[in-house]
Amino acid sequence: MMQPRPPRQLGLGASTTPGRAVRLGGLGVVLALCAANALGGEQGVNADRARVNYMLNCQGCHLPDGGGVADIPRMKGFVGNFLKVPGGREFVVRVPGSANAALDDAALAELLNWMLLEISASELPENFAPYTAEEVGRYRAQPLSDVNAVRTELVQKIAHLPLQ
């Protein structure tokens, strides 16, 4: 007789058992996770693969928890805010670390969706839609030439958002 697999930890206090729903604290995050799982057709988001890709491509500068180091910006508890302002969604893909990552568009979309949900879920807009491979390919084809100027402009827009 086949033994059931144990629940799998997804971060943010969430876990899932095959065939069961993911349970989190906020409805928006649950919907975002459901949408993220729909990415990639039947394969969905592979949290383990996304975590490894984060380790290999991001954590050297942004640290394991997204905290940032020296002049590398902190992503933890903030990066989801970019998706609330015009140009911010594109920015997350177009920054050099994303645009130049040695990942195909589908793997980068998976990594970004995992990262947003893992380190900045409470900052995501209520209507968060996961990145798709097609969208990532379109944005990363136009890398940023002046990251600091674009980031400064977006952070100013974020600062003027109404408190939630």
DSSP file (Angstrom, degrees, kcal/mol; ACC not computed):
  #  RESIDUE AA STRUCTURE BP1 BP2  ACC     N-H-->O    O-->H-N    N-H-->O    O-->H-N    TCO  KAPPA ALPHA  PHI   PSI    X-CA   Y-CA   Z-CA
    1    1 A M              0   0    0      0, 0.0     2,-0.3     0, 0.0     0, 0.0   0.000 360.0 360.0 360.0 137.3    0.0    0.0    0.0
    2    2 A M        -     0   0    0      1,-0.1     0, 0.0     0, 0.0     0, 0.0  -0.536 360.0-135.2 -76.5 131.8    1.3    3.4   -1.0
    3    3 A Q        -     0   0    0     -2,-0.3     2,-0.1     1,-0.1    -1,-0.1  -0.665  24.1-111.7 -85.2 138.5    2.2    5.7    2.0
    4    4 A P        -     0   0    0      0, 0.0    -1,-0.1     0, 0.0    13,-0.0  -0.409  33.4-113.6 -67.5 145.7    1.0    9.4    1.8
    5    5 A R        -     0   0    0      1,-0.1     3,-0.1    -2,-0.1     0, 0.0  -0.511  33.5-108.3 -76.7 148.1    3.7   12.0    1.3
    6    6 A P        -     0   0    0      0, 0.0    -1,-0.1     0, 0.0    10,-0.1  -0.316  47.4 -80.0 -71.1 160.0    4.2   14.4    4.3
    7    7 A P        -     0   0    0      0, 0.0     2,-0.5     0, 0.0    10,-0.3  -0.273  45.3-132.3 -57.4 146.5    3.2   18.0    3.9
    8    8 A R  E     -A   16   0A   0      8,-3.5     8,-1.8    -3,-0.1     2,-0.3  -0.907  14.7-127.0-107.1 127.5    5.7   20.1    2.0
    9    9 A Q  E     +A   15   0A   0     -2,-0.5     6,-0.3     6,-0.2     3,-0.1  -0.570  25.5 179.6 -75.2 130.8    6.8   23.5    3.4
   10   10 A L  E     -     0   0A   0      4,-2.6     5,-0.2     1,-0.3    -1,-0.1   0.387  44.7-107.7-110.1   0.0    6.3   26.4    1.0
   11   11 A G  E >  S+A   14   0A   0      3,-0.8     3,-2.4     1,-0.0    -1,-0.3  -0.201  95.4  70.7  91.4 169.1    7.5   29.2    3.2
   12   12 A L  T 3  S-     0   0    0      1,-0.3    13,-0.3   106,-0.2     3,-0.1   0.727 130.6 -64.9  55.7  24.3    5.4   32.0    4.8
   13   13 A G  T 3  S+     0   0    0      1,-0.3    -1,-0.3    11,-0.1     2,-0.3   0.601 104.8 132.9  78.2  10.6    4.0   29.4    7.2
   14   14 A A  E <   +A   11   0A   0     -3,-2.4    -4,-2.6     8,-0.1    -3,-0.8  -0.658  28.4 173.8 -96.0 150.4    2.3   27.5    4.3
   15   15 A S  E     -A    9   0A   0      8,-0.4     8,-0.8    -2,-0.3     2,-0.4  -0.975  10.5-159.8-146.1 160.3    2.4   23.9    3.6
   16   16 A T  E     -A    8   0A   0     -8,-1.8    -8,-3.5    -2,-0.3     6,-0.1  -0.996   9.0-153.9-141.8 146.4    0.7   21.6    1.2
   17   17 A T    >   -     0   0    0     -2,-0.4     3,-2.8   -10,-0.3    -2,-0.0  -0.957  49.5 -87.2-113.0 137.6    0.0   17.9    1.0
   18   18 A P  T 3  S+     0   0    0      0, 0.0     3,-0.1     0, 0.0   -13,-0.1  -0.169 118.3  16.1 -48.8 130.1   -0.4   16.5   -2.5
   19   19 A G  T 3  S+     0   0    0      1,-0.3     2,-0.3    -3,-0.0    -3,-0.0   0.443 109.5 103.6  85.9   0.0   -4.0   16.9   -3.5
   20   20 A R  S <  S-     0   0    0     -3,-2.8    -1,-0.3     1,-0.0     2,-0.1  -0.773  74.0-104.9-114.2 158.6   -4.7   19.4   -0.8
   21   21 A A        -     0   0    0     -2,-0.3     2,-0.4    -3,-0.1    -4,-0.3  -0.424  33.2-111.4 -77.9 154.9   -5.1   23.2   -0.9
   22   22 A V        -     0   0    0     -6,-0.1     2,-0.5    -2,-0.1    -6,-0.1  -0.724  30.8-151.9 -83.8 135.2   -2.4   25.6    0.3
   23   23 A R        +     0   0    0     -8,-0.8    -8,-0.4    -2,-0.4     2,-0.3  -0.954  24.8 156.4-115.6 125.3   -3.4   27.5    3.5
   24   24 A L        -     0   0    0     -2,-0.5   -11,-0.1   -10,-0.1     6,-0.1  -0.798  50.7-101.6-133.3 176.7   -2.0   30.9    4.3
   25   25 A G  S    S+     0   0    0    -13,-0.3     2,-0.4    -2,-0.3     3,-0.1   0.832  97.9  49.5 -72.9 -34.0   -3.1   33.9    6.4
   26   26 A G     >  -     0   0    0      1,-0.1     4,-2.1    -3,-0.0     5,-0.2  -0.880  68.3-139.4-117.5 141.4   -4.4   36.2    3.6
   27   27 A L  H  > S+     0   0    0     -2,-0.4     4,-2.7     1,-0.2     5,-0.2   0.885 105.1  55.9 -60.6 -40.2   -6.9   35.5    0.8
   28   28 A G  H  > S+     0   0    0      1,-0.2     4,-2.3     2,-0.2    -1,-0.2   0.900 108.4  47.3 -60.3 -40.8   -4.8   37.6   -1.6
   29   29 A V  H  > S+     0   0    0      2,-0.2     4,-2.7     1,-0.2    -1,-0.2   0.890 110.5  52.4 -68.4 -38.6   -1.7   35.5   -0.9
   30   30 A V  H  X S+     0   0    0     -4,-2.1     4,-2.4     2,-0.2    -2,-0.2   0.935 111.2  47.0 -60.9 -45.7   -3.7   32.3   -1.3
   31   31 A L  H  X S+     0   0    0     -4,-2.7     4,-2.5     1,-0.2    -2,-0.2   0.897 111.5  51.5 -63.7 -39.2   -5.0   33.5   -4.7
   32   32 A A  H  X S+     0   0    0     -4,-2.3     4,-2.7    -5,-0.2    -2,-0.2   0.916 110.0  48.7 -64.1 -42.5   -1.5   34.5   -5.7
   33   33 A L  H  X S+     0   0    0     -4,-2.7     4,-2.4     2,-0.2    -2,-0.2   0.903 110.7  50.9 -63.7 -40.3   -0.1   31.1   -4.8
   34   34 A C  H  X S+     0   0    0     -4,-2.4     4,-1.0     2,-0.2    -2,-0.2   0.924 112.3  46.8 -62.3 -43.4   -2.9   29.4   -6.8
   35   35 A A  H  X S+     0   0    0     -4,-2.5     4,-0.7     1,-0.2     3,-0.5   0.903 111.0  52.0 -65.1 -40.3   -2.1   31.6   -9.8
   36   36 A A  H >< S+     0   0    0     -4,-2.7     3,-1.0     1,-0.2    -2,-0.2   0.883 106.3  54.0 -63.9 -37.5    1.6   30.8   -9.4
   37   37 A N  H 3< S+     0   0    0     -4,-2.4    -1,-0.2     1,-0.2    -2,-0.2   0.753 101.6  60.1 -68.0 -22.4    0.9   27.1   -9.3
   38   38 A A  H >< S+     0   0    0     -4,-1.0     3,-0.9    -3,-0.5    -1,-0.2   0.684  84.4 103.7 -77.3 -17.6   -1.0   27.5  -12.6
   39   39 A L  T <<>S+     0   0    0     -3,-1.0     5,-0.6    -4,-0.7    93,-0.1  -0.292  78.0  26.2 -61.8 147.4    2.2   28.8  -14.3
   40   40 A G  T > 5S-     0   0    0      3,-0.2     3,-1.7     2,-0.1    -1,-0.2   0.739 108.0-106.9  75.0  21.7    4.0   26.4  -16.5
   41   41 A G  T < 5S-     0   0    0     -3,-0.9     3,-0.4     1,-0.3     0, 0.0  -0.361  93.2  -1.8  64.2-129.4    0.9   24.3  -17.4
   42   42 A E  T 3 5S+     0   0    0      1,-0.2    -1,-0.3    -2,-0.1    -2,-0.1   0.729 131.1  61.0 -71.5 -20.7    0.9   21.0  -15.7
   43   43 A Q  T < 5S-     0   0    0     -3,-1.7    -1,-0.2    -5,-0.1    -2,-0.2   0.853  81.0-175.7 -77.6 -33.2    4.2   21.5  -14.0
   44   44 A G      < -     0   0    0     -5,-0.6     2,-0.5    -3,-0.4    -7,-0.2  -0.135  47.2 -32.7  65.4-169.9    3.3   24.5  -11.9
   45   45 A V        -     0   0    0     -9,-0.1     2,-0.9    65,-0.0     3,-0.1  -0.721  53.3-149.1 -86.1 128.5    5.9   26.3   -9.8
   46   46 A N     >  -     0   0    0     -2,-0.5     4,-2.7     1,-0.2     5,-0.2  -0.842   9.6-168.0 -97.9 100.3    8.5   24.1   -8.4
   47   47 A A  H  > S+     0   0    0     -2,-0.9     4,-2.4     1,-0.2    -1,-0.2   0.849  85.1  53.1 -60.5 -36.5    9.4   25.8   -5.1
   48   48 A D  H  > S+     0   0    0      2,-0.2     4,-2.1     1,-0.2    -1,-0.2   0.932 111.8  44.4 -65.7 -44.8   12.5   23.7   -4.6
   49   49 A R  H  > S+     0   0    0      2,-0.2     4,-2.6     1,-0.2    -2,-0.2   0.917 113.9  50.6 -65.0 -43.0   13.9   24.5   -8.0
   50   50 A A  H  X S+     0   0    0     -4,-2.7     4,-2.3     1,-0.2    -2,-0.2   0.906 109.5  51.1 -61.5 -41.5   13.0   28.2   -7.6
   51   51 A R  H  X S+     0   0    0     -4,-2.4     4,-2.5    -5,-0.2    -1,-0.2   0.913 111.0  47.7 -62.5 -43.1   14.8   28.3   -4.2
   52   52 A V  H  X S+     0   0    0     -4,-2.1     4,-2.5     2,-0.2    -2,-0.2   0.918 111.0  51.0 -64.4 -42.9   17.9   26.7   -5.7
   53   53 A N  H  X S+     0   0    0     -4,-2.6     4,-2.0     1,-0.2     5,-0.3   0.874 109.9  50.5 -63.6 -35.7   17.9   29.2   -8.6
   54   54 A Y  H  X>S+     0   0    0     -4,-2.3     4,-2.8     2,-0.2     5,-2.2   0.934 110.3  50.2 -63.3 -45.6   17.5   32.0   -6.0
   55   55 A M  H  <5S+     0   0    0     -4,-2.5     5,-0.3     1,-0.2    -2,-0.2   0.903 117.1  40.3 -58.9 -42.0   20.5   30.6   -4.1
   56   56 A L  H  <5S+     0   0    0     -4,-2.5    -1,-0.2     1,-0.1    -2,-0.2   0.779 129.6  25.3 -79.6 -27.9   22.6   30.4   -7.3
   57   57 A N  H  <5S+     0   0    0     -4,-2.0    -3,-0.2    -5,-0.2    -2,-0.2   0.619 131.5  18.3-115.0 -16.3   21.6   33.7   -9.0
   58   58 A C  T >X5S+     0   0    0     -4,-2.8     4,-2.6    -5,-0.3     3,-1.5   0.721 100.4  71.5-127.4 -39.9   20.4   36.1   -6.2
   59   59 A Q  H 3><S+     0   0    0     -5,-2.2     4,-1.5     1,-0.3    -4,-0.1   0.676  82.6  74.9 -70.2 -16.3   21.5   35.4   -2.7
   60   60 A G  H 34 S+     0   0    0     -5,-0.3    -1,-0.3     2,-0.2    -2,-0.1   0.873 119.3  15.3 -58.8 -35.9   25.2   36.3   -3.2
   61   61 A C  H <4 S+     0   0    0     -3,-1.5     8,-0.3     2,-0.1    -2,-0.2   0.775 135.0  41.8-104.1 -39.6   24.1   39.9   -3.2
   62   62 A H  H  < S-     0   0    0     -4,-2.6     6,-1.9     6,-0.2     4,-0.3   0.457 104.2-129.1 -92.7  -0.3   20.6   39.9   -1.8
   63   63 A L    ><  -     0   0    0     -4,-1.5     3,-1.6    -5,-0.3    -3,-0.1   0.277  34.2 -72.5  68.8 161.0   21.4   37.3    1.0
   64   64 A P  T 3  S+     0   0    0      0, 0.0    -1,-0.2     0, 0.0    -5,-0.1   0.814 135.4  41.8 -57.8 -31.7   19.3   34.2    1.7
   65   65 A D  T 3  S-     0   0    0     -6,-0.1    -2,-0.2     3,-0.1    -6,-0.0   0.368 117.3-106.7 -98.9   5.9   16.5   36.2    3.2
   66   66 A G  S <  S+     0   0    0     -3,-1.6     9,-3.2    -4,-0.3    10,-2.5   0.637  77.1 136.2  81.5  14.1   16.5   39.0    0.6
   67   67 A G        -     0   0    0      7,-0.2    -4,-0.2     8,-0.2     7,-0.1   0.687  52.9-138.9 -71.9 -19.6   18.0   41.4    3.1
   68   68 A G        -     0   0    0     -6,-1.9     2,-0.3     6,-0.1    -6,-0.2   0.069   8.0-124.3  78.9 163.5   20.6   43.0    0.7
   69   69 A V    >   -     0   0    0      3,-0.4     3,-2.7    -8,-0.3    -1,-0.1  -0.992  59.6 -30.5-149.6 139.9   24.2   43.9    1.5
   70   70 A A  T 3  S-     0   0    0     -2,-0.3    -9,-0.0     1,-0.3     0, 0.0  -0.297 132.1 -11.1  52.6-121.7   26.2   47.1    1.2
   71   71 A D  T 3  S+     0   0    0      2,-0.1    -1,-0.3    -3,-0.0    -3,-0.0   0.309 110.0 107.8 -92.7  11.1   24.7   49.1   -1.7
   72   72 A I  S <  S-     0   0    0     -3,-2.7    -3,-0.4   -11,-0.2     0, 0.0  -0.789  78.2-114.3 -85.5 122.3   22.6   46.2   -2.9
   73   73 A P        -     0   0    0      0, 0.0     2,-0.3     0, 0.0    -4,-0.1  -0.175  22.5-110.9 -62.7 147.6   18.9   47.0   -2.1
   74   74 A R        -     0   0    0      1,-0.2    -7,-0.2    -6,-0.1    -6,-0.1  -0.595  30.6-179.3 -71.5 132.5   16.9   45.0    0.4
   75   75 A M    >>  +     0   0    0     -9,-3.2     4,-2.5    -2,-0.3     3,-2.4   0.713  49.4 104.3-100.9 -32.0   14.2   43.0   -1.2
   76   76 A K  T 34 S-     0   0    0    -10,-2.5    44,-0.2     1,-0.3   -10,-0.1  -0.275  99.2  -1.3 -57.3 127.4   12.7   41.4    1.9
   77   77 A G  T 34 S+     0   0    0     42,-3.2    -1,-0.3     1,-0.1    43,-0.2   0.640 136.1  53.9  68.9  14.2    9.5   43.1    2.8
   78   78 A F  T X4 S+     0   0    0     -3,-2.4     3,-2.8    41,-0.2     4,-0.4   0.582  74.2  80.2-141.5 -42.3    9.7   45.6    0.0
   79   79 A V  G >< S+     0   0    0     -4,-2.5     3,-1.3     1,-0.3     4,-0.4   0.759  87.8  65.4 -55.3 -29.9   10.2   44.2   -3.6
   80   80 A G  G >  S+     0   0    0     -5,-0.3     3,-1.0     1,-0.3    -1,-0.3   0.762  88.1  70.7 -62.4 -24.5    6.4   43.4   -3.9
   81   81 A N  G X  S+     0   0    0     -3,-2.8     3,-2.0     1,-0.2     4,-0.4   0.806  84.0  68.7 -61.9 -30.1    5.7   47.2   -3.7
   82   82 A F  G X  S+     0   0    0     -3,-1.3     3,-1.2    -4,-0.4     7,-0.3   0.836  91.0  61.3 -58.9 -31.4    7.2   47.6   -7.2
   83   83 A L  G <  S+     0   0    0     -3,-1.0    -1,-0.3    -4,-0.4    -2,-0.2   0.503  94.8  64.3 -75.6  -1.8    4.3   45.7   -8.7
   84   84 A K  G <  S+     0   0    0     -3,-2.0    -1,-0.2    -4,-0.1    -2,-0.2   0.564  97.5  60.7 -94.1 -11.7    1.9   48.4   -7.3
   85   85 A V  S X> S-     0   0    0     -3,-1.2     3,-2.1    -4,-0.4     4,-0.6  -0.885  96.2 -91.2-121.7 149.8    3.3   51.3   -9.5
   86   86 A P  T 34 S+     0   0    0      0, 0.0    71,-0.1     0, 0.0    -2,-0.1  -0.320 113.5  15.0 -56.2 131.8    3.5   51.8  -13.3
   87   87 A G  T 3> S+     0   0    0     -4,-0.1     4,-1.9     1,-0.0    -4,-0.1   0.193  99.7 100.8  88.9 -15.4    6.8   50.5  -14.6
   88   88 A G  H <> S+     0   0    0     -3,-2.1     4,-1.9    -6,-0.3    -5,-0.3   0.880  76.3  53.9 -71.7 -38.6    7.6   48.5  -11.4
   89   89 A R  H  X S+     0   0    0     -4,-0.6     4,-0.8    -7,-0.3    -1,-0.2   0.922 113.0  44.4 -61.3 -43.7    6.6   45.1  -12.7
   90   90 A E  H >> S+     0   0    0      1,-0.2     4,-2.4     2,-0.2     3,-0.8   0.891 107.4  60.8 -65.7 -40.2    8.9   45.6  -15.7
   91   91 A F  H 3X S+     0   0    0     -4,-1.9     4,-1.7     1,-0.3    -2,-0.2   0.896  96.7  58.4 -55.0 -45.4   11.7   46.9  -13.4
   92   92 A V  H 3< S+     0   0    0     -4,-1.9    -1,-0.3     1,-0.2    -2,-0.2   0.832 115.1  37.2 -57.9 -33.1   11.9   43.6  -11.4
   93   93 A V  H << S+     0   0    0     -4,-0.8    -1,-0.2    -3,-0.8    -2,-0.2   0.815 114.9  54.0 -85.3 -33.6   12.6   41.7  -14.6
   94   94 A R  H  < S+     0   0    0     -4,-2.4    50,-1.6     4,-0.2    -2,-0.2   0.610  77.8 108.7 -84.4 -12.7   14.8   44.4  -16.3
   95   95 A V  S >X S-     0   0    0     -4,-1.7     4,-2.9    -5,-0.2     3,-1.0  -0.330  85.0-109.2 -61.2 150.3   17.3   44.9  -13.4
   96   96 A P  H 3> S+     0   0    0      0, 0.0     4,-2.4     0, 0.0     5,-0.1   0.848 115.9  57.3 -53.3 -40.4   20.7   43.4  -14.4
   97   97 A G  H 34 S+     0   0    0      2,-0.2     4,-0.1     1,-0.2    -3,-0.1   0.868 118.5  32.5 -61.0 -35.7   20.5   40.5  -11.9
   98   98 A S  H X4 S+     0   0    0     -3,-1.0     3,-1.4     2,-0.2     5,-0.2   0.938 119.6  48.8 -82.0 -54.5   17.3   39.3  -13.5
   99   99 A A  H 3< S+     0   0    0     -4,-2.9    -2,-0.2     1,-0.3    -1,-0.1   0.826 120.2  38.0 -58.1 -34.2   17.8   40.3  -17.1
  100  100 A N  T 3< S+     0   0    0     -4,-2.4    -1,-0.3    -5,-0.3    -2,-0.2   0.346  84.2 129.8-101.8   6.2   21.2   38.7  -17.3
  101  101 A A    <   -     0   0    0     -3,-1.4     2,-1.9     1,-0.1     7,-0.1  -0.306  68.5-120.0 -61.8 143.8   20.6   35.6  -15.2
  102  102 A A  S    S+     0   0    0      6,-0.0     2,-0.3     2,-0.0    -1,-0.1  -0.287  81.2 106.1 -81.5  52.9   21.7   32.4  -16.8
  103  103 A L  S    S-     0   0    0     -2,-1.9     2,-0.0    -5,-0.2    -2,-0.0  -0.947  73.3-114.4-128.7 148.3   18.1   31.1  -16.7
  104  104 A D     >  -     0   0    0     -2,-0.3     4,-2.4     1,-0.1     5,-0.2  -0.316  42.0 -97.1 -74.6 171.8   15.6   30.7  -19.5
  105  105 A D  H  > S+     0   0    0      1,-0.2     4,-2.4     2,-0.2     5,-0.2   0.866 123.3  50.7 -61.5 -38.4   12.5   32.9  -19.4
  106  106 A A  H  > S+     0   0    0      2,-0.2     4,-2.3     1,-0.2    -1,-0.2   0.917 111.6  47.3 -66.3 -42.6   10.3   30.2  -17.7
  107  107 A A  H  > S+     0   0    0      2,-0.2     4,-2.4     1,-0.2    -2,-0.2   0.881 112.8  49.3 -66.9 -37.5   12.9   29.5  -15.0
  108  108 A L  H  X S+     0   0    0     -4,-2.4     4,-2.9     2,-0.2     5,-0.2   0.913 110.4  50.4 -68.1 -40.9   13.3   33.2  -14.3
  109  109 A A  H  X S+     0   0    0     -4,-2.4     4,-2.5    -5,-0.2    22,-0.3   0.931 112.0  48.3 -59.3 -44.9    9.5   33.7  -14.2
  110  110 A E  H  X S+     0   0    0     -4,-2.3     4,-2.4     2,-0.2    -2,-0.2   0.920 112.6  48.3 -61.4 -44.8    9.3   30.8  -11.7
  111  111 A L  H  X S+     0   0    0     -4,-2.4     4,-3.0     2,-0.2    -2,-0.2   0.929 112.4  47.9 -61.9 -47.7   12.1   32.3   -9.6
  112  112 A L  H  X S+     0   0    0     -4,-2.9     4,-2.7     2,-0.2     5,-0.2   0.916 112.7  48.4 -63.3 -43.2   10.6   35.8   -9.5
  113  113 A N  H  X S+     0   0    0     -4,-2.5     4,-2.0    -5,-0.2    -1,-0.2   0.925 114.3  46.0 -62.8 -44.4    7.1   34.4   -8.6
  114  114 A W  H  X S+     0   0    0     -4,-2.4     4,-2.4    -5,-0.2    -2,-0.2   0.936 113.6  49.6 -61.7 -46.5    8.6   32.3   -5.8
  115  115 A M  H  X S+     0   0    0     -4,-3.0     4,-3.0     1,-0.2     5,-0.5   0.924 110.1  49.5 -61.3 -46.7   10.8   35.2   -4.5
  116  116 A L  H  X S+     0   0    0     -4,-2.7     4,-1.5     1,-0.2    -1,-0.2   0.914 116.5  42.1 -59.6 -43.4    7.9   37.6   -4.4
  117  117 A L  H  < S+     0   0    0     -4,-2.0     4,-0.4    -5,-0.2    -1,-0.2   0.804 118.2  46.8 -74.1 -29.1    5.7   35.2   -2.5
  118  118 A E  H  < S+     0   0    0     -4,-2.4  -106,-0.2    -5,-0.2    -2,-0.2   0.893 128.2  17.6 -81.1 -42.0    8.5   34.1   -0.2
  119  119 A I  H  < S+     0   0    0     -4,-3.0   -42,-3.2    -5,-0.2   -41,-0.2   0.498 137.1  23.0-114.6  -4.0   10.1   37.4    0.8
  120  120 A S    >X  +     0   0    0     -4,-1.5     3,-1.2    -5,-0.5     4,-0.6   0.082  69.3 130.6-151.9  31.8    7.5   40.1    0.0
  121  121 A A  G >4 S+     0   0    0     -4,-0.4     3,-1.1     1,-0.3    -4,-0.1   0.873  75.4  55.2 -59.9 -39.9    4.0   38.5   -0.1
  122  122 A S  G 34 S+     0   0    0      1,-0.3    -1,-0.3    -5,-0.1    -5,-0.1   0.667 106.8  52.3 -72.1 -13.7    2.4   41.1    2.2
  123  123 A E  G <4 S+     0   0    0     -3,-1.2    -1,-0.3    -7,-0.2    -2,-0.2   0.537  84.9 109.0 -95.3  -8.5    3.6   43.9   -0.1
  124  124 A L  S << S-     0   0    0     -3,-1.1   -43,-0.1    -4,-0.6   -44,-0.1  -0.339  79.1-102.9 -67.4 148.0    2.1   42.4   -3.3
  125  125 A P    >   -     0   0    0      0, 0.0     3,-1.8     0, 0.0    -1,-0.1  -0.358  29.5-115.0 -66.0 153.7   -0.9   44.2   -4.8
  126  126 A E  T 3  S+     0   0    0      1,-0.3    -2,-0.1    -3,-0.1   -94,-0.0   0.820 117.3  51.7 -59.5 -30.9   -4.2   42.4   -4.2
  127  127 A N  T 3  S+     0   0    0      2,-0.1    -1,-0.3   -96,-0.0   -99,-0.0   0.035  80.7 161.7 -95.5  27.4   -4.5   41.8   -7.9
  128  128 A F    <   -     0   0    0     -3,-1.8   -93,-0.1     1,-0.1    -4,-0.0  -0.219  19.6-166.9 -51.8 127.5   -1.0   40.2   -8.2
  129  129 A A        -     0   0    0    -94,-0.0     3,-0.1   -93,-0.0   -97,-0.1  -0.985  24.7-115.7-116.4 127.8   -0.7   38.1  -11.3
  130  130 A P        -     0   0    0      0, 0.0   -20,-0.1     0, 0.0     2,-0.1  -0.223  35.2-100.2 -59.9 149.8    2.3   35.8  -11.5
  131  131 A Y        -     0   0    0    -22,-0.3     2,-0.3   -23,-0.1   -18,-0.1  -0.388  35.6-146.6 -64.5 147.0    4.9   36.5  -14.2
  132  132 A T     >  -     0   0    0      1,-0.1     4,-2.5    -3,-0.1     5,-0.2  -0.780  23.3-114.7-109.6 161.4    4.8   34.3  -17.3
  133  133 A A  H  > S+     0   0    0     -2,-0.3     4,-2.5     1,-0.2     5,-0.2   0.895 117.5  52.5 -60.7 -40.2    7.7   33.1  -19.4
  134  134 A E  H  > S+     0   0    0      2,-0.2     4,-2.0     1,-0.2    -1,-0.2   0.922 110.3  47.1 -63.0 -44.8    6.4   35.2  -22.3
  135  135 A E  H  > S+     0   0    0      2,-0.2     4,-2.4     1,-0.2     5,-0.2   0.926 112.0  49.9 -63.1 -46.0    6.2   38.4  -20.2
  136  136 A V  H  X S+     0   0    0     -4,-2.5     4,-2.9     1,-0.2     5,-0.2   0.909 109.7  51.7 -60.4 -43.1    9.7   37.8  -18.8
  137  137 A G  H  X S+     0   0    0     -4,-2.5     4,-0.8     1,-0.2    -1,-0.2   0.889 109.9  49.5 -60.7 -40.1   11.1   37.3  -22.2
  138  138 A R  H  < S+     0   0    0     -4,-2.0     3,-0.3    -5,-0.2    -2,-0.2   0.925 116.3  41.2 -65.5 -46.0    9.6   40.5  -23.5
  139  139 A Y  H >< S+     0   0    0     -4,-2.4     3,-1.9     1,-0.2    -2,-0.2   0.903 111.2  53.3 -72.0 -41.8   10.9   42.6  -20.5
  140  140 A R  H 3< S+     0   0    0     -4,-2.9    -1,-0.2     1,-0.3    -2,-0.2   0.670  93.6  71.9 -74.1 -12.2   14.4   41.2  -20.2
  141  141 A A  T 3< S+     0   0    0     -4,-0.8    -1,-0.3    -3,-0.3    -2,-0.2   0.597  99.9  50.9 -71.5 -10.0   15.0   41.9  -23.9
  142  142 A Q  S <  S-     0   0    0     -3,-1.9    -1,-0.3    -4,-0.1   -43,-0.0  -0.599  82.8-171.3-125.8  68.7   15.2   45.6  -22.8
  143  143 A P        -     0   0    0      0, 0.0     2,-0.2     0, 0.0   -48,-0.1  -0.190  30.6 -99.0 -62.2 155.5   17.6   45.7  -19.9
  144  144 A L        -     0   0    0    -50,-1.6     3,-0.2     1,-0.1   -45,-0.0  -0.475  24.6-165.9 -75.9 142.5   18.0   48.9  -18.0
  145  145 A S  S    S+     0   0    0      1,-0.2     2,-0.3    -2,-0.2    -1,-0.1   0.744  88.7  30.7 -96.4 -29.0   20.8   51.2  -18.7
  146  146 A D     >  +     0   0    0      1,-0.1     4,-1.9     2,-0.1    -1,-0.2  -0.703  66.9 170.9-130.4  81.3   20.4   53.4  -15.5
  147  147 A V  H  > S+     0   0    0     -2,-0.3     4,-3.0    -3,-0.2     5,-0.2   0.893  76.4  53.7 -58.3 -45.7   19.1   51.1  -12.8
  148  148 A N  H  > S+     0   0    0      1,-0.2     4,-2.6     2,-0.2    -1,-0.2   0.892 108.4  48.6 -61.8 -41.3   19.6   53.6  -10.0
  149  149 A A  H  > S+     0   0    0      2,-0.2     4,-2.1     1,-0.2    -1,-0.2   0.924 114.8  44.7 -65.2 -44.1   17.6   56.4  -11.7
  150  150 A V  H  X S+     0   0    0     -4,-1.9     4,-2.4     2,-0.2    -2,-0.2   0.921 114.2  49.6 -66.0 -43.5   14.7   54.1  -12.5
  151  151 A R  H  X S+     0   0    0     -4,-3.0     4,-2.9    -5,-0.2     5,-0.2   0.920 109.9  51.0 -62.0 -44.0   14.7   52.6   -9.0
  152  152 A T  H  X S+     0   0    0     -4,-2.6     4,-2.0    -5,-0.2    -1,-0.2   0.921 110.8  48.6 -59.4 -44.9   14.7   56.1   -7.4
  153  153 A E  H  X S+     0   0    0     -4,-2.1     4,-1.7     1,-0.2    -1,-0.2   0.913 113.8  46.4 -61.9 -43.6   11.8   57.2   -9.6
  154  154 A L  H  X S+     0   0    0     -4,-2.4     4,-2.6     1,-0.2    -2,-0.2   0.897 109.7  53.0 -67.9 -40.3    9.8   54.0   -8.7
  155  155 A V  H  X S+     0   0    0     -4,-2.9     4,-2.3     1,-0.2    -1,-0.2   0.872 107.6  52.7 -63.4 -36.0   10.6   54.3   -5.0
  156  156 A Q  H  X S+     0   0    0     -4,-2.0     4,-0.9    -5,-0.2    -1,-0.2   0.904 109.5  48.7 -64.4 -40.7    9.3   57.8   -5.0
  157  157 A K  H >< S+     0   0    0     -4,-1.7     3,-0.6     1,-0.2    -2,-0.2   0.908 110.8  50.7 -63.5 -41.8    6.1   56.6   -6.6
  158  158 A I  H >< S+     0   0    0     -4,-2.6     3,-1.8     1,-0.2    -2,-0.2   0.901 104.6  57.8 -62.5 -40.7    5.8   53.8   -4.0
  159  159 A A  H 3< S+     0   0    0     -4,-2.3    -1,-0.2     1,-0.3    -2,-0.2   0.764 104.8  52.3 -62.2 -24.6    6.3   56.4   -1.2
  160  160 A H  T << S+     0   0    0     -4,-0.9    -1,-0.3    -3,-0.6    -2,-0.2   0.380  83.3 113.8 -94.1   3.6    3.2   58.3   -2.5
  161  161 A L  S <  S-     0   0    0     -3,-1.8     2,-0.1    -4,-0.2     3,-0.1  -0.463  78.0-102.8 -70.5 146.0    1.0   55.2   -2.5
  162  162 A P        -     0   0    0      0, 0.0    -1,-0.1     0, 0.0     2,-0.1  -0.418  42.3-101.7 -66.2 146.1   -1.9   55.4    0.0
  163  163 A L              0   0    0      1,-0.1    -3,-0.0    -2,-0.1     0, 0.0  -0.401 360.0 360.0 -66.5 144.1   -1.3   53.3    3.2
  164  164 A Q              0   0    0     -2,-0.1    -1,-0.1    -3,-0.1    -3,-0.0   0.414 360.0 360.0-104.8 360.0   -3.2   50.0    3.2
